[in-house]
Amino acid sequence: MKVLHVNLARGFRGGERQTELLIRALSDLDIQQVLACRPDSPLRDRLQDTSGLSFCDAAGQLSGHSLKAQADIVHAHEAKGVHWAWLEHQLNKTPYILTRRVDTPVKTKWFNRKSYSAAARNVAISNLIADHLKQRNWSRVELVPSVMARMSADASVTEAFRAEFADKFILGHIGALVDKHKGQRILIEAAGRLKQSHPQIQILFFGKGEDEAALKAESAELDNISWMGFKSNIGDYIPGLDLFAFPSRNEGLGSTLFDVMNAGVPIVAARAGGIPDIIHHEKTGLLVPAENAEALYDGIVRLYESEELRQQLVAGAHKHLVNYTPEVMAQSYLKIYQEILSER
């Protein structure tokens, strides 16, 4: 079997990380693979050492279609990749699947209707996304959640990080600094209240993004907020947190939560998008109403004041993680690939 993956994203975010994890896990199963991506895609460097993988230049939807890239099945990992896969299907009759990772309904444009309905499978990473796809009455919908990456922390970096905030209870947030998606302003508003009631709680934002300058300006008077920037080795910092807040306004699933859970850090998160697929209230974390700074504040304080609850949530999260490994994801997709090929 030869699988042609398509990811035309310029940068490296959650979807690209999941693409990488799947390709590596399928490589361990000796699946021959091709990745169609931009010439400057970060995935090239990250996957350069992967056995059985070759690359195909695809700067856009119209490029990269060639006989050398032909495969048994095409797997599109983001929106532009879906259109690319449809064109490949028109040119070479190759069946394709797509993975939908965002929790907003697909826009009903002509190209979307064509490309989503012609897919052999529409795969969703959360129940909410699956519901959106089913409402369109498009191709058969499958559910395959995102998974965690296995990250080993450098203890010396973690210890130095803790030492920097030695007298503080560290509450962390990780995500692109794009408020309309990740909801940083909600956490900043909660931080304003925490400064008065719990000044020993220090809120750390990790990441970069288009709203960075604005968010920093808006929080300039809050000395209980620290902007840590983007960390390529974020896995070294997560174990140093005492608590993690995830106030997203919308979220396909929130795969960062797996890394936090795996590091043994308790979580308070918004009940938004696919987050409830991972965070089960008072079992694997606390859920609070989305876009509600007061509710987020209450959840933070509740966890701060109860070490017993924090430990309970960490234990529940650890048990839950067995369902979210790259190996499980690879087997799920392999089953889908095999079903489609057998149908042909």
N, C-alpha and C positions, 0 to 999 in steps of 0.2 A: 504494500500500500504506500502511495506517495501523497502526502498532504501538502497543499499550497496554502500557507497562511498569508493574510493580507492585513497590514497595519500601516496606514499612510499618515499617522500622526507625526507632527514635527518634534514634539518634546517627549518627555517620559513621565507619565502619571500612572494612576492606578490601572487603567486598561492595558497599558504597555507592560506594566509589571506582571499582570496576569497572563499576557501573551507570552512573556519570557518564561514564566513558571510552567505553563502548559507545554511549550516547545521542549524545555529541558526534560520534563517528565515523560513525554512521548519518545524523546531520544533514548531514554533509559529502557524503553520497550522496543528499541531497534526499528522505529518507524522512520522511513525516509521522508525528509521534509524540505520545503523551500519557503523562504520568507520574502514576500514582495513588500518592499518598504522604500522610503525615501533614501537617496544616497547618503544623506546626513543624519539618518535616524540613529538615536542612541542605542537602539536594539542591536545594531550591527556590532558595536564594540562589546556589548554585554553578552552576546551569543556567539562570538567569534570562535570560541573553543568547543562548541557543541557538535558532537559526533552526528554525522548523517544529515547535517543542515547546510544548505547553500542559499545564496541570496539572489534576488532579482530586483533590479532597479525599477522603481515605480514612483516617479515624482508626483504623479497625479492619476486621475481616473483613467486617462486615455493612454498612459504609458506602461510599459512592462509586459504587455500581452505578447507572448511569443511561444513558439513551439517548444523551446527549451524549458519553459516554465510549466508546461502541461503536467497535470497531475490527475490522480483518481478523484480527488475531491478538493474543493476550495473552502477555506474557513476565513470569513471576514470578521475582524475584531473591533471595528469602529465604523462610524457612519459612512465616510468616504470609501472605506474598504468594501462596504456592502454594494455600492454602485460599481466599483471595480470588479467585484465578483460576478455581478449581473452581466457586465460587458464580456467578461471571460466566458461566461455561460453561453452568450450569444455567439461568440467567435468559435469556441471549441466544444460546446455542449457539455462542459464539465459541471456536474452537480455541485451545489454550494450550500453551506450553512452560514448563519450569521449569529453573532453573540451581541445582544443588546445589553448595555451596561448602565444606561441612564434612566431615571424614573419618570421622565417626561414623555407623554405620548408622541409617537412618530407623526410628523407633519404629513398631511395628506396631499403631498405634491405628486405629480405624475410619476417622476422618477422613483420616489419612495414606494408608491403603490406597485409599480412594476417590479422593483428589486426585492421588496419584502415578500410579495406574493409568490414570486418564482423560486424562492429559496426552498430547498428540500426540508429544512428545519429552521425555525426561529427559536433561538436559545436565549432564555432570560436568566439573569444572575440572582433575581429575587422574585418573590411571589407577586409583588406589586407590578413589576415590569411584565411578568407573565400575563397578568390580568389585562394590562394595556394591550398587549399583542393579541390576546384572545378576542378582545372586543372588536378588533379589525377583521376577524374571520379570515386571517391570512393562513400561511402554511402551518403545519403541525408545530405546536409550541412545546418546548422542553425546558425544564428547570435544571441548571447546573450552576451552583453558587461559586463565587470567587473563593479563593483559598489563601491561607497564610504562607508566607515565606519563612523558611527556617533561618533565623538570624542568630549568630552567636555574638554576644557582647564582649567588647574589650573592657575587662574589669577596671583597668587603670583609667580609661576615659570616663567610665561611669563614676568611679570614686572621685575623680577630679571635678566632675560636674556636680556631684552631691556636695563636695566641699565648698564650692562656689556659693551655694545657698544653704550652708550648714545649719543656720538657725531658722530655716523656713520649712513649711509644709508645701511641697511643690505640686502644683496643679498644672498639667501640661495640655497643650492642644497641638495637633500636627495636621497640616493641610495647606493647600494653595491659598494664598491670601486673596480670596475672591469672595467677598461677603455674600453676594446673591446666591452662592452655592454653599459655602462652608459656615456662614453665619457668625463670623468673628465679632460683629458689632453686638450680638446678643451676649456673648461672653464678656465683652468690654463693659457693657451695661451692668452685668452681674458683678464685675470686678469693682465697679464704683461703690456698690453696697458692701462688698467684702472688705474694702479698704477701711470702712468705718467699724464694721462688726467683727471682722477676723483679719486684722492686719498681718498676722503671721502666715497667712496663705499667700504665696507668690504665684502669679499666673504667668506661664511661659508659652509664647507662641513660636512654633517652629514652622518655617516655610517662607516662600516668597510668592509674589503675584502682583497683579495689576492694581490692587487696592492697598499695597504696602504703605506708600507715603501717606495716604489719607487716613488709614487706621492708626498709624503712629502719631499723626498730628492730633487726632481725636482723643487719644489716650495719653497725651503728653503729661498731664497733671497727675496721672495715676502711677505712683512709684511702686505699686504692687504688681505692675505688669513689666515683663522683660521680653524684648523681641530678639529671638535667638538666631534668626536667619535660617537659610536652608542648610541642612546637614546631610551630606551623602551617606554618612555613617549613623543615621538616626537610631539604628538598633543598639548603639552604645549608650544612647541617652534615655531610651524608654524605661529600662529597669531602674533608673534613678528617680523616676516620678513616684509620688505618693498617690496621685489621683489623675485621671484623664477625663477631660470634658470634650464632648463632640456635639456642638449645637447646630449641626447642618440644617439648612432650610430645605434642601432636597438632596437625595443621595441614592445612587443605584443600589448599593449594598453597604459600602464602607469598609473595604478590606483592611484599612489601617487598624481597625478594631481587633483583627486577629492578632496582629503583632503585639498590641497592647495586652490583650488577654494572655498571650503566650508568655509575656514577660512578668505576669503576676501582678498587674496594676489594675485596680478597680476602676470602673467606668460609669460615668453619668452621661447619657446621650439623649438627643431629641427623638421623639417618636415621629420620624420622617422617612419617606421613601422606603428603602429596603432594610433600614437599620433594625426594625423589630424582628427580622429574620435571624439576626445574630444576637441582639441584646434582648433577652427575655426578662421582663421586669422582676426584680428582686430575686432572680436566679443567676443570671450571668452578668447583670449590671442593673442600673437604675434607668428607667425611661421617664422623660418629662415631656410635657406638651411642647411641640415645635414653636419656634419664634416667640418664646415666652421667657424673658430674662428673669422674672420673679421666680418662676418654677425651676429654672436652672439654678438660681441662687439657693433655693430651698434644698434641691438635691445635693448640691455641693456641701452645704452645711450639714445635712443629715449624714453624709458619708464621713465628713471630717470629724464629726462628734462620735462616731461609732466604729471603733476598730473591729469589733465583732462582725458588723455587717460587711465591712470591707473584706475581711478574710472569707466570709461566707460567699460573697460574690466571686472572689478570685477562685475559690475551689469549684464553684459551679461552672465558671468559664473554662477552667482547665479540662473538665470532663466533656464539655461541649465541643472542644477543638478537634477531637478525633474524627469528626465528620468533614473537616475542612483542610485536607492536605493535598499537595500537588498530585500525589499518586491517585487519590480518589477522583480528582477532577479529570486526570488523564484517562482513567478507566471509563468514566462517564462519557467523555467525548469519543473515545475509541469505539464504544458500543454504538453511538449514534452514527459514526462514520461507516461502521460495518453494516448497520441496518440499511443505510441509504444505498450502499453498493450492492447489497443482496437484493434490494428492490428493483435495481436496474437489470 
